[in-house]
Structure formats: structure tokens, C-alpha cells
Amino acid sequence: MTKKLLVQIKNEWRNNLWLALELLVVSVVMWYVVDYLYTRAATYLEPRGFNIENCYLIELGELTPKSPDYIADRKSEDTHNDIAELVERLRRRPEVEAVSLSQNSYPYNGSNSSGEVKIDTLNSPGWTIRRMVTPDFVRVFRYQGAQGETPEQMAEMLERGEILTSNNLYSKYNRKMTEFIGQRFQLFGDTTRTYRLGAALQNVRYHDYDQARNSYCFLCKQSFYYVGLELCVRVREGQDHDFIQRLKADSEAQFRVGNLFISEIRSFHDIRRNFQQAWTNDIRNYVMGMGFLLLNIFLGLLGTFWFRTQQRRSEIALHKAHGATDRAIFSRLLSEGLLLLAVVTPIALVIDWNLAHMELNSWRNNTTLEWDRLLLCAAISFVLIALMIAIGIGIPARKAMKVQPAEALHDD
């Protein structure tokens, strides 16, 4: 059957040449679209390195001298103690699982502080995020160790004054931080004091549209408290219903300590959505554009094979007159379309490789050319085009095969 198909394709080479060129262009465009969607989806679905379910950010306010309840002559040590007391009161609430204080550290936070982590001649990238946190921070956001360390274990490390770093911190040297556990590092350029590395973290992403490999951070203990710190809370599973309303209702009576009060409570789902809104809008616009392009490709390819099959009603009738079954006829027509696609696919793959080599497609893993990604996206493109061909041939062929052979030949 394959030999007969090749002979038929050769005999109709003019029509098939134009069809092959169309399939070639469609294959390359389809690969480009699939590659873009794949890179965005793969990045979005990467592990984040943290968990924000049932987590809330509590903002603290401080009374001014204009308030009748203002307490004068409060020193920084008094404020420290007041914050510690407020945190303890939050911990005692039955629905609260963990409470932490931090400085420029919570997820989806546009206010960052950077620092350097150095050992011998090795130094972290200049955009390494410094997270000053209380030990419970890793419990609130459920950080995980690269070697399976639990949040509880890492909280104990922070309590002892040890530091935690993302495992990719020295990736530019092709070294993982798990190699350095137990060794001592210099922070912030201070050569007089060193800190022991307690554990390497599973890489912590900056946001959902940035790869973990491009996000670097280290955590060290926050010892002194002041009003500007971030107060983060994790609520126990199944007990976060109306948590914000309940805490606000109790805040005046239970959480007024010294001059401190709870001024705002926000869910991290809202924080995440607001922080990523610009990226989300851009991605949505790109995906809609790509979807529109895919629809046009689908309709164009569908119309081409639909019209081609409609023109071959007499050929279908002749095959039926000679005793061919509907299944055999459909297989022959479909095989012809798929064979043409199979012929142009290697050529399309060469073009795809050149486009990736020239860095004209999407970036991921700091490159545009990865063989596994190239072949996967090409395979997906092949399957999608084959599906379009099957629909474009199948529907008109089914209608043509319902017509009596004598009628179809007479009309022709």
C-alpha cells in the first residue's frame, strides 16, 4: 500500500508539492507556538520552594501622640517586648499553627534586600536575596531542605544562629550548597564574623513566572524586633474560614499591646495575585494571541484537506465500486496526508533547530536550544497537525462514502 501511495503522490507531484510546502510552514509555526506555550507552562508548574496555603500577612500600626491611648516615652526595647508579646498572643490562638517575623522576606514581596555569602574565593551572585527571619518563618511557609530536612529541623538551626541558603547559590561554580553544610561563611562582607551553614534549601522561586534556578536567597535569624517587620501567620488546615474577620473582631481587645495594634490583615492568595498581575496579563495576552494563531492554522489546514477530499468523490466512488471497504478507503486517504507530513517533518525539524540556535524562540534554563525540549515540541506539533489532517479528511470522506458509487460517478 505504501508503494502505491508513493506512486500516486509522485504522479500528482504538482498539487502535492504545494501541499507539502504548506505543511512545512505550518509545522514550523506550530513548533514555535508549542515551544512558547511549553516553556511558560513548564516554568509556571515548577515547585515554588514554599507554600502559602492558609497563610496571612498582618501589618502592625503604632499609635501617634494624638491618640488618647498613646503611651509616651516608649523605648526601642519596649517596642521589641511589645511585639514579642503580640506574637505570643497570636501563637496561643487555637487556629494558629505558626507565627513569624521577618524583614523583606515573605513570598511575592517586591521590597528586597540583598547580601553576599562568601567562603574562600566563592561568592554568591550580586542579586542574592537576604531574608532576615525568626525561626518559625520556615514553618509558616513550609520551606524544605534539599536533603529532606523538615521545617521544624531548620527552625532549630536558625534558632542556633545557623544560616540556610538555597541550594543553587553557587551554581555559577557548578557547586551545590549541600557540599558545604557544616562549613562557615562570611555574610554582608563582614570578615570578623562567620556563620555556620545548617542546611541547603530546595530552591525558592521569586515568583511563579521566574525559574527557581534564577532565584537565590539565604536566611539568617532576626533578633531585634521593630514595627516595620513583617508578621506572617499560618492557620491550621480547615480552620482558616473567616480568619480575617475573626481576628479583626478580636484585635482591639486582645492585640493592643503598648502602642501597637493590628492595622491590616491580608491573605497571601491576594498578595500573590496583586504582585503578579502585570506578568499574568502579559502571559494571558500572549496565550490569547497564540490561541488565535492556532485557530487560524487549524481552520486553514482543515479547509485544505476538506476541499482536497471533496474533489476526490469520484475516486472514492471508484474504490467502492471495486469492493473497497469504507475503512480501507479512509485509511488510504489518511495515510496519504500523514505520509506527506512525515516527509516534510525532518525538514521542519532542521528549520526548528536553526531558529533555536539563532535564539529566536523562547528562553528556558538559560538557553533556547535543548534537544529534549526541541524533540518534544516537534512531536507535539506533529500530533496536532496529524489530528487536523484526520479531521479534514475524515468528515468529508465519511460524507462521500455515504453516496452511492453510481451517483457519484454520474455527477462527476
N, C-alpha and C positions, 0 to 999 in steps of 0.2 A: 504493500500500500504506500509506503514511504517513497519508493521508486516512482510510482505513478504520480504522486503528488509533486515530486521534484520535476518530472517531465512536464506536468501541467503548469507549474509555476514558471518553467523555462519558456514554454510556448506563449504564455501571457506576460512576458517579461516587462513590457512597457507599462501596463497597469500595475503590475506588482512592484516595479521599481519606485513608482510614486508612493505606493502604499508603504513600502519599506522605508523610504525617506521620512514619511510621516511618523511611522513607528519609532524611527531613530530619534527624531526631535522630541516626540512625546516621552520616550524612555529617559532622555537626559533631563528634561524639565521635571518629569515625575521624580527622578532620583534627587534632584535639587530640593524639591518641596519636601519629600520624605526625610531627607537628611536634616533639613531645618527643624521639622517637627520632632524628629527623633532626638536631636541634641537638646531641644528645650524640654521635652518630656523627661529625658534621662537625667538632666540636671535637677529638675523640679522634684523628681522622685528619689533623689539621693537621701540617705539618712542625714538628719539635721544635726545630730550630736546632742540634742536636748529635747525636752518635752514641755509643752506649755499648756497641756490639758489641765483644767481646774486651777489655773494659776491667775493671780491678780496682782496688779501694781497699786500700792497705797501711797498716796502723796501726803506728806506731813506739812502742816502750816504752823506758824508761830504768831501768837498774839502780839499786837503792837501796843505801845504805851497809851494809845487812845482807847483801848478796850478797858472796861471797868474791872475785868478779871485779870488784868496784866499783873504779873509778879516782877517787881523791879530787882535790879542787882543780881540777876542770874548769871553765873559764870559758865564758861565752856564745859567745865567738869559737871556742873549741874545739868546742863543740856544733855551731856553724854549719859548721865544716870537716868534722866527722864526718858530718853529714847530706849535705853535698856529695859526700863520698867514697862514701857508701852509694848515692846516686843514680847516680853514675858506674858503680859496680859493676853496678847493675841495667841500665843502658844497654848494658853490654858483653855481657849475655846475648844469645845469637843469636836467641831467640824474641821479644825485646822490641823494639817499634817506637818507642815514645816514653815518657818518664817526666816527670812534672811535680810541682811542689809548689804548694800553694795554701792560702788561708785562707777558710773558709766559702764555697766556690766550686763544688764538684762538683755535678753534677745530682742531683735528688731529695734535697736536703740541707735539713733543717728548721732548721739553725742558720745564720742570715743576718746579714750586716752591711749597713747602708745608707749611702748618701752622696749628696751633691748634685754635679751637674755644671752649671756656670754659665758663660754667656757673655753679656755686656751685660745686658739685662733678662730674658733667657731662663734658666729654671731647670728642672731635671728634677723629676719627681714625688717626693714625700717617701719613697715606698717603693721607690726605685731601689736594686737590689742591687749592692753593691760587691764585686767579685771581685779579690782580690789574688793574682796568679798568676805563676809563672815562664813564660817564653815558650813552652815546649813544651806548656803546658796546652791551647792551641788545636789542637795536633797530636794530643794524646791524645783529645780529644772531637770533633775534626774540625769545628770551627766554620767557617762560610763567610761570606765578605764579601758585603755587599749588592750590590756591583758586580763580583762574581766573584773577589774576592781569595781566594787559596788559604790553607790553614792555615800553610804554610811562609812565605808572604809576610807574614802577620800576626804570626807568631812573630818575624820580623826587626823588625817595627815595635815590638813590645813590648820587644825587646832594646835598641832605640834609646831607650827611655824614653817612647815614644808611648802613647797610650791607645786603646782600642777601645770603642765604645758600640753598643748595639742601635739599629737604625735608627728605632725608634718612640719614642725617648727624649723628643722634643719634639712628640709627636703632639697634645698639647693646644693647641699653637700652629699645627697643620696644617703642620708643617715636618718634613722628613726629614733625618736626620743626614748623609746623603750630600752635602747642600748645604754642610756645614761642614767637610768634610775638608780638612786642612791648617791650620785655624784653631786658636787656643789657648784652652784652657778652664781655669777655676778649679775645683779639687776640694776637698771637705771644708770649704768655707767659708774656705779659706786664700787671702787676696788677695795674698800676697807671691810666689807661685809659680804658673806656668801650665804646662799640658801640651798638647802638640800632638795633635790627633785624626788617627790614622793611617788608620783605616778604620771604616766603619759595618758592623755585623754583621747578618746575617739574624736576625730576632727570635728570642730564646732563650726557650723556654717554661719556666715554673716547674715544672709537672708536666703529665701527659697530659690532665687534666680542666680545665685552665685555658687560655684562649686566649693566643696569642702577643701579641696586641695589648694584653693586660693585664699583661704581664711586661716589666719594664725593668731594664737592667743596664749596668754599664761595667766594663772590665778594665784594670788597671794592673799594673805589674811589682812582684813581691815580691822584695826584695833580700836581706833578712836571714832566716836560717833558724833555727827553733826546733822543739822536739819536737812541739808541738801542731799543726804544719802537716799538711795532707792530702797523702799521697803516692799519686798515681794513675798507673797503668801501662796502656798499650795493647800488647796482644800481637799479633804478626803473624798475618795471615789463615791459618787452618788449623793454627796451632801452639799453640792455647790448650787442647788436650786435656790434662787433668790438670795444668794450670799451677799451681794452688794447691798440690797435693800435692808437685810437684817443687820449687817454691820453698821450701816449708816444710822439705823434706828437706835443702836446701842452706843454709837460713838460719843455722843455728848456726855452720857452718864458714866461710861466705862473707860473711855480712851482720851480723856482730858487729863494730861499729866503735866504739871508745871504750866508753862506757856504753850505747850504742844497740843495740837488737835489734828484729827484726820480731815483733810480738805477735799480729797478726791479719791475714788476707787475705780479702777479700770480693768476690764478683762483683757488678758493677753491676746485673745482672738481679735478684739477690736484694735489693739495696738499693732498686731501683725498686719491686719487689713489696711489700716491707715498708712503704716510705714511703707508698704509695698504697692500702694495704689498706682504710682506712676509706672513701675515696671509691669504691673498687671495690665494696665491699659495698653501699654506698648505691645505686650505679648498678644493680648486679645486682638488688637488691630492687625498684627502680622498674621495671626492664625485665620482671621476672617478673610484677609486678602489671599492667603494660601488656599483656603477652602473654596473661594470663588474661582481661583485658577484651576483647582482640581475639578470643580463642577464643569468648567468650560472644556477641559481636557476630556472628561467623561462624555459630555454631550457630543463633542466633535468626533471622538473615536467611535462612539456608539452610532452616530449618524453615518459615518463612513462604511462601517461593516453592515449596518442595516440596509443601506442603499445597494451595497455590493451584493448582498444576499437576495434582495428583492429582484435584482436584474437577472438572477440565475434560476428563476422559477422553472423555465423550460428544461434546464439541465437537471434540476431536482425531479421534475416530472419524468424525464427520460430514464433516470436511475430507478425510479419507482416502477416504470413500465418494464424494466428488465429484472424486476423482482427484488430490488434492494429494500431493506427494511428502513423504517424511519431512523432507528438508532444508528445504522451504518451510514446513512446519508449525513446525519448530524455530526457524527464522528469525523467524516471526511472533510466537511466544511470547517469544523473547528480545528482539525489538525492542520489544515492549510494556513489558517490565521496564526496559530501558535508556532508553526514552522517558520513563517516569516518573522515573527517576533524573536524566535530563537536565533535566527540568522543575524539580526541586527543587534542583539544584546551584547555580544563581545565587543562590537564596535562602540556601542554606547558606553560600555564599561571603560574602554580606553579613554573616551572623552571625559567621563566622570573622574577618572584618575588624574587627568591633566588639569581639570578645573580645581580639584582638591590640592594638587601640587602647586598651583598658582595662587592658592589661598583665597579662592573666590566663593567658597561655601562657608558654612558655619564653623565657629571655633568651639572646641571642647578638648579638655585635657591638654590645653596649651598648644593645640595643633589643629589643622584642618584635614590631615590625611592620616587615617588609621585603617589598616586593611580590614579588620573585623567589622568596623562600622561601615566602610565602603561596600563590602560584600553584602552585609545585612540589609542596608538601604537599597542596594541594587536588587536583591532578592525580593524585598517587599514591593518595589516598583514593578518587577516582572509579574508578580502575583496579581497586583491591582490591574495592570494592563491586560493580563490574560482574562481576568474576570470581566473587564469591559468588553473584550473581544467575544467572550462566551455569550454575554447578554446581547450584544449587537448582532451576533449570528443566530443565536437560539430563538429569539422571539419571531423574527420574520421567517426563519426556516420552518418553525413549527406551523405558522400560518400557511406557508407554501405547501407543506406536506399534507395539509388537510384538503387541498384542491385535487380533484380527480386528474390523473395524468392526461387523459384525452382533452379535458377542458383547458388545462394549462398549455398544452402543445397547440391547440386550436387558437387560443388567444395570442400566442406568440407568432 
